[in-house]
Amino acid sequence: MRMLAFVSFLALMLAGCNSSEKQMLEAVRSKLKDPDSAKFTQLDMKATSDGTMEVLCGMLNAKNSYGGYIGARSFTATKSKREEGVFVNMDESADCAKARQIAETVTQNRGKR
């Protein structure tokens, strides 16, 4: 019964997400010891000015290997529409403004080639 409630909650939470955001959240979950325990808050997704990259920022709380929640921590996930995969940063350097600036720089440099 608890599992059904969790799955229902997860489905409702993701219903408002677009497919790119879902893919990025799944990439973040895949880096965790207990992916099902992930609780996301303060999600903010923005595309680069040319629309070829997206950066998702937010806060994440999840269980560690001892089963206790680690407390809310920031994360960034960056996805290119041209390439496969998602770059995930969950350490202390997970800075949303820097991630967006890097994505903009990458897209601008692509245009110069």
Secondary structure, 3 states (H helix, E strand, C coil): CHHHHHHHHHHHHHHCCCHHHHHHHHHHHCCCCCHHHCEEEEEEEEECCCCCEEEEEEEEECECCCCCECCCEEEEEEEECCCCCEEEECCCCCCHHHHHHHHHHHHHHHHCC
